[in-house]
Amino acid sequence: MRGIIPPDPESAGSNLEYAVVYVPKRSRNRFAASCVEIKTCAGEALDAADPDNKHYAARLSGPSKSSEGQYIYYLVEWLE
């Protein structure tokens, strides 16, 4: 997991979440919290996805605080 801040097992800071991510290209692997809409399950994320408008369903890890002080999520997998 090079380049990813691992979840801290002693805190509830980072979780695995299902979400819809607004991103211009799916080549990125980290996203600002402002681009992420958390969903309760994979089905809900897939239903809310709109690839034509650049909203993609994904499973993410986070949030983590970046060195710049922003909250970010890391891509675990794209949902299809």
C-alpha positions in Angstrom: 0.0 0.0 0.0 2.7 2.4 -1.0 1.6 6.0 -1.0 -1.5 5.4 1.2 -1.9 6.3 4.8 -3.0 3.0 6.4 -6.0 3.0 8.7 -5.2 3.3 12.4 -6.5 0.1 14.2 -6.7 2.0 17.5 -9.0 4.7 16.2 -12.1 5.1 14.1 -10.5 7.6 11.8 -10.4 5.5 8.6 -13.1 3.2 7.5 -14.0 1.3 4.4 -17.0 3.1 2.8 -19.2 2.7 -0.3 -19.5 6.0 -2.1 -20.2 8.0 -5.2 -17.1 9.9 -6.3 -17.1 12.9 -8.7 -13.9 12.7 -10.7 -13.0 13.8 -14.2 -11.1 10.6 -14.9 -11.0 7.2 -13.1 -7.2 7.2 -13.2 -6.9 8.9 -9.8 -6.6 6.9 -6.6 -7.3 9.6 -3.9 -10.1 12.1 -3.6 -10.9 15.2 -1.6 -13.8 14.7 0.8 -15.7 17.3 -1.1 -15.9 15.0 -4.1 -17.2 12.0 -2.1 -20.8 11.2 -1.2 -20.9 8.3 1.3 -23.6 5.6 0.8 -24.8 2.9 3.1 -24.2 -0.1 0.8 -22.7 -1.0 -2.6 -26.2 -1.2 -4.2 -27.0 2.3 -3.2 -23.7 3.6 -4.6 -24.3 1.8 -7.9 -27.9 3.2 -8.1 -26.6 6.7 -7.5 -23.7 6.5 -9.9 -24.0 8.5 -13.1 -20.9 7.9 -15.3 -22.2 10.2 -18.0 -21.8 13.1 -15.5 -18.6 11.8 -14.0 -20.1 10.3 -10.8 -18.7 6.8 -10.2 -19.5 4.2 -7.6 -16.5 3.1 -5.5 -15.3 1.5 -2.3 -13.0 3.9 -0.4 -10.8 4.0 2.6 -10.9 7.1 4.7 -11.1 9.8 5.6 -7.5 10.5 6.3 -5.9 13.9 6.9 -3.4 14.7 4.2 -0.1 16.6 4.8 -1.9 19.7 3.4 -4.6 19.4 6.1 -7.4 18.3 3.8 -9.5 15.2 4.4 -9.0 12.6 1.6 -10.3 9.2 0.7 -8.3 6.5 -1.0 -9.7 4.2 -3.7 -10.0 0.5 -2.8 -12.0 -0.5 -5.9 -14.3 0.9 -8.5 -17.7 -0.7 -8.4 -19.2 -1.9 -11.7 
